[in-house]
Amino acid sequence: MSDTIFMAFKKNTLRHLHHRISIFVVIVFIATACNNDVFYTESVHLENNEWKEADTLFYTFESKDTLASYDFYFEVRNTTDYDLQNLYLFITAYYPGATYSRDTAECILAAPDGKWYGKGMGKHKDNRFLFRKGVRFRKSGNYVIAVNQAMRKENLKGISDVGILIKKQAN
């Protein structure tokens, strides 16, 4: 009698283990399949959800592929304490060979009626903004992206994280 109970327990345990392993494999596959086009991603957390005018956020990466094209995004996490509809950014890109370029980007965080855009529940909202499509890194080497808030406020309250995401375009 105890042998049949043990065999049933063992069979049931193996079935549950096989089921858990199958779920784990599917999750790992989905996670890696979704991120295989990500070339670089980094987010900087701003202490006390405050971006000071003097604070420059730096993102550094190396590129060796001069033929591929990439899409460049900004990711902004704001709190509902942010009292503006948009966020302007000054972007300075430093390239190998001591050259650079400057640009400005606008990130619209809320509708004119005050309704927040983005994903998230509660106090935090996450947004992703396409900045440039089809970017090519023409020289191999290190690249640095410097980002400053351009809102003409000494202390910008309600911005908790600012990141960049660079995805390789499909061929």
N, C-alpha and C positions, 0 to 999 in steps of 0.2 A: 504494500500500500504506500509506504513512504517513498519507494522508488518512482511510482507513477506521479506522485505529487511533485517530487524533485524534478522529474523530466518535464512536467507541465510548466513548472516555475522556470526552468532553464530555457525552454522553448519561448515562453512569454517574454522573459528578460532579453533574450537574443533578438526577438522581433522588435521590442522597444529600442534596443541599442541600434539595430539596423535602421530603424525609422529615424532616430536622432542623428545618426551619421549621415543619412540621406539628406535630411534637412540642412545640416551643417554644410555639406558639399554644395547644395543649391545656393545657400546664402553666400558662401565664399565665391562661387562662380559669378553670381550676380554682382557682388561688390567689385570684383576685379574686372568684369566685363564692362561695367559702367564707368570705371576710372581709367581704362587703358589709353584713353585719348588725352588725359591730363598730363601736360608737360611740366607745369609748375603751379603750385598753390601755396600761399602763405597768408596768414591773417595776423594782424597786430591788435592786441587788446589794449584799449585805452583805460588807464586807471581812473576809477570813479566816474566812468562814462563821460569823460570830459576831454575834449581835444583842444589843447592850447594852441594859440596862433603860432607860437614859436616851435611847436613839436613837428618835426619832419619824420615821416614813417619811411623806412628803407626796406626794399625787397631786392635781394641779390640772387642771381642764378647764372649758370653757365650754359651756353648754347654751342653745340658743335655742328648742328645740321643747318647748312645755309640754303638748302633747297626747299625745305618744308614750309608750309604756311600755317599760321596759328591764329586763333581768335583770342582776344585779350578782354577780360572782364574785370570789373571792380565789384567786390562784395561788401556791402555795408550792413552792419547790424546797428539799429537805433532803438532807443527806448521811446515810450510814449511821452516822456518828459521833453523830447526834442520839440522846440516851439516854432519850427520853420517847416515849410513845405518841401524845400529842396536842399541840396548840399553841393556846393561848387568845390572842385578840386583843382589844384595846380599840380601838374605832373611834369617831372623832369626825368628824362631817360638818358642815362650815361652809357655810351657804347664803347667797345674795344677801340683803341686808337685815340683816346682822349677827345672824342666828339660827343655832342649831346643835342637833345632837342627838348623843347618845352611845349606844353599844351594845357588846355583847360577842359574839364569835363563837368557836366551837370548831372546830378543824380536826383531824380524826382522821387521823393519818399512818401508823399501824400497827395491825394486829390485836392482840388480847390475847396471842396466842402469839408476837408479835414480828415477824411477817411484814409487810414494808413494803407499803403501798398505793401506787398511782400508777404512772406509766410511767417507764421509764428502765432502763438497764442499768448495772451497776457501782455506783459509790459514790453517784450522784445519783438522786433520785426526784422526779418532777414530779406535783403534784396540783392539781386544780381543784375548788373548793368553791362551791356556790351559796349566796350569802348572803341575797339578797333577790330575789324574783320580782315583776315588774310595778311597778317603781319609776317614779315620774313626777317630773320636775323642774318643780315648780309655778311657778317664776319663771325668767325668762331671766337669764343672768349667769354669773359665775364660781363654781364649786364647789371646795371643798378637802376632801379626805379625809385625815385624819391617823390613822396606825395605829401602835400600840405593842404590844410583846409583853407578855403578862399572865401570865407563868409564875412570878413571884416568884423569879426567879434574876437575879442581877446581870449575868451574861454567859451567854447562851443559845448553846451551841455546836452546830453542825450545821445551821443554817438559812442557806442561801446566797443566796436570792432570795425576795422577796415582791412580788407584783404584784396589780393589779386589772384586771378585764376587765368592760366594760359593753357588753352586746349589745342592740340594738334588737329588740323582739319583733315577730314577723310579724303583719301585720294580720288 
